[in-house]
Amino acid sequence: MPIDESLPFVAVNIAVLTVSDTRDLASDRSGQTLQDRIEAAGHHCVGREIIRDEADAIEAILRRWIADPSIDCVITTGGTGITGRDVTPEAFKRVLEKEIEGFGELFRMLSYRKIGTSTMQSRALGGVADGTYLFALPGSTGACKDAWDDILLFQLDARHRPCNLVELMPRLREHLKAA
């Protein structure tokens, strides 16, 4: 995946939300993995929180971060499975304007190479709401590494060719201006 070094790097402001009933900041390895990778890539981790697996609570923080003009992207980890407490995709669907179907498809394709058919249990997804990118990742550190290292690192780099999500950011709110 080519990076055009002749173009300027554009830092993206990213918030990280861990969805878990059991983790705190000290034990949140997945959230820390994402924060470390975000910062190592030159982006800014502008928020990091942990919230319980409750759709209303997840929706509330998503809406708060979506409304914050200093946040370009929200990445969540956890709550994307199929058990009764896994409700992150349901909360996302309450706020998304457009789903980026290709993100979930690509994530599961890449994941299949590592964990085989177990990847079918992941409901990882991506989308856009009010000009903010949203990505829901599984709660394992491996899944967070895979999603960041193999997809988001490139798509959140304005130098990635032939195209990337950063170059679309100025146009994500076009439909709101027309209204």
C-alpha positions as CSV (number, residue, x, y, z in Angstrom):
1,M,0.0,0.0,0.0
2,P,1.9,3.0,-1.3
3,I,2.5,6.1,0.8
4,D,3.4,9.2,-1.3
5,E,6.2,10.7,0.8
6,S,6.0,13.9,-1.3
7,L,2.7,14.8,0.3
8,P,2.4,16.3,3.8
9,F,1.3,14.1,6.7
10,V,-2.0,15.3,8.3
11,A,-2.5,14.4,12.0
12,V,-6.0,13.1,12.8
13,N,-7.6,13.7,16.2
14,I,-8.8,10.3,17.4
15,A,-10.8,9.3,20.5
16,V,-10.7,5.7,21.9
17,L,-13.5,4.1,23.7
18,T,-13.2,0.8,25.4
19,V,-16.5,-1.0,25.9
20,S,-16.2,-3.4,28.9
21,D,-17.9,-4.4,32.1
22,T,-14.7,-5.5,33.7
23,R,-11.8,-3.3,32.5
24,D,-10.3,-0.2,34.0
25,L,-7.5,2.0,32.6
26,A,-4.9,-0.2,34.3
27,S,-6.2,-3.4,32.7
28,D,-7.3,-2.0,29.4
29,R,-4.7,-3.5,27.1
30,S,-6.8,-3.0,23.9
31,G,-7.4,0.7,24.5
32,Q,-3.8,1.2,25.3
33,T,-2.7,-0.7,22.2
34,L,-4.8,1.6,20.1
35,Q,-3.6,4.7,21.8
36,D,0.0,3.6,21.4
37,R,-0.4,2.9,17.7
38,I,-2.3,6.1,17.1
39,E,0.4,8.2,18.7
40,A,3.3,6.2,17.1
41,A,1.7,7.0,13.7
42,G,1.8,10.7,14.5
43,H,-1.9,11.2,15.2
44,H,-3.4,12.6,18.4
45,C,-5.3,10.5,20.9
46,V,-7.6,13.3,22.1
47,G,-9.8,11.2,24.4
48,R,-9.9,7.9,26.0
49,E,-12.6,6.4,28.1
50,I,-14.1,3.1,29.3
51,I,-17.8,2.5,29.4
52,R,-20.0,-0.5,30.3
53,D,-21.6,-2.7,27.8
54,E,-24.9,-0.6,27.7
55,A,-26.2,0.7,24.4
56,D,-27.6,3.9,25.9
57,A,-24.3,4.8,27.6
58,I,-22.3,3.9,24.4
59,E,-24.6,6.0,22.3
60,A,-24.4,9.0,24.7
61,I,-20.6,9.1,24.5
62,L,-20.6,8.6,20.8
63,R,-23.0,11.5,20.4
64,R,-20.8,13.7,22.7
65,W,-17.7,12.9,20.7
66,I,-19.4,13.2,17.3
67,A,-20.6,16.7,18.3
68,D,-17.1,17.7,19.4
69,P,-15.5,19.5,16.4
70,S,-12.0,18.7,17.7
71,I,-12.6,14.9,17.2
72,D,-12.2,13.5,13.7
73,C,-12.5,9.8,14.4
74,V,-13.7,7.5,17.2
75,I,-12.4,4.0,17.5
76,T,-14.1,1.6,20.0
77,T,-12.8,-1.7,21.2
78,G,-15.1,-4.3,22.7
79,G,-18.8,-5.2,22.6
80,T,-18.8,-6.4,18.9
81,G,-19.4,-10.1,19.6
82,I,-22.7,-12.0,19.6
83,T,-23.4,-12.5,23.4
84,G,-26.2,-10.8,25.1
85,R,-24.0,-8.0,26.6
86,D,-22.4,-7.2,23.2
87,V,-24.3,-4.1,22.1
88,T,-21.7,-1.8,20.5
89,P,-23.0,-2.3,16.9
90,E,-26.5,-1.5,18.1
91,A,-25.3,1.7,19.6
92,F,-23.4,2.6,16.5
93,K,-26.4,2.0,14.3
94,R,-28.4,4.6,16.4
95,V,-25.9,7.3,15.4
96,L,-24.5,6.4,12.0
97,E,-25.5,8.3,8.9
98,K,-23.6,6.1,6.6
99,E,-22.0,2.7,7.2
100,I,-18.7,1.9,5.6
101,E,-19.5,-1.7,4.8
102,G,-16.1,-2.3,3.3
103,F,-14.4,-1.8,6.7
104,G,-16.2,-4.8,8.4
105,E,-15.8,-6.9,5.3
106,L,-12.1,-6.2,5.0
107,F,-11.5,-6.6,8.8
108,R,-13.1,-10.1,8.7
109,M,-11.2,-11.1,5.6
110,L,-7.9,-10.2,7.2
111,S,-9.0,-11.8,10.5
112,Y,-9.9,-15.0,8.7
113,R,-6.3,-15.5,7.7
114,K,-5.3,-15.5,11.4
115,I,-8.2,-17.0,13.3
116,G,-10.1,-18.9,10.6
117,T,-13.9,-19.2,10.8
118,S,-14.0,-17.8,14.3
119,T,-14.0,-14.4,12.6
120,M,-17.7,-14.8,11.8
121,Q,-18.4,-14.0,15.4
122,S,-17.1,-10.4,14.9
123,R,-19.5,-7.6,14.1
124,A,-16.8,-5.0,13.6
125,L,-18.1,-2.1,11.6
126,G,-17.3,1.4,10.4
127,G,-19.2,4.5,9.4
128,V,-19.7,8.2,9.4
129,A,-21.9,10.5,11.6
130,D,-21.9,14.3,11.3
131,G,-18.5,14.3,9.7
132,T,-16.8,12.0,12.2
133,Y,-15.5,8.6,11.3
134,L,-16.5,5.7,13.7
135,F,-14.9,2.3,13.9
136,A,-16.0,-0.5,16.2
137,L,-13.4,-3.2,16.8
138,P,-13.4,-6.4,18.8
139,G,-12.0,-6.2,22.3
140,S,-8.9,-8.3,21.8
141,T,-5.5,-6.7,21.4
142,G,-4.9,-8.9,18.4
143,A,-8.0,-7.6,16.7
144,C,-7.0,-4.0,17.5
145,K,-3.5,-4.5,16.1
146,D,-4.9,-6.1,13.0
147,A,-7.5,-3.3,12.4
148,W,-5.0,-0.5,13.0
149,D,-1.9,-2.0,11.4
150,D,-3.6,-3.4,8.3
151,I,-6.5,-0.9,7.6
152,L,-6.7,2.2,9.7
153,L,-3.0,3.1,9.6
154,F,-3.3,3.5,5.9
155,Q,-6.8,4.9,5.5
156,L,-6.1,7.5,8.1
157,D,-2.9,8.7,6.4
158,A,-3.5,11.5,3.9
159,R,-0.5,10.3,1.9
160,H,-1.9,6.8,1.2
161,R,-2.6,6.2,-2.5
162,P,-4.7,5.7,-4.5
163,C,-7.1,7.2,-1.9
164,N,-7.7,7.5,1.8
165,L,-10.4,8.6,4.3
166,V,-8.5,11.8,5.4
167,E,-8.9,13.4,2.0
168,L,-12.6,12.9,2.2
169,M,-12.9,14.6,5.6
170,P,-13.7,18.1,4.3
171,R,-16.6,16.7,2.3
172,L,-18.2,14.5,4.9
173,R,-20.7,17.2,6.0
174,E,-21.7,18.4,2.5
175,H,-25.3,17.1,2.9
176,L,-25.7,19.1,6.1
177,K,-24.7,22.4,4.4
178,A,-27.3,21.8,1.7
179,A,-30.1,21.4,4.2
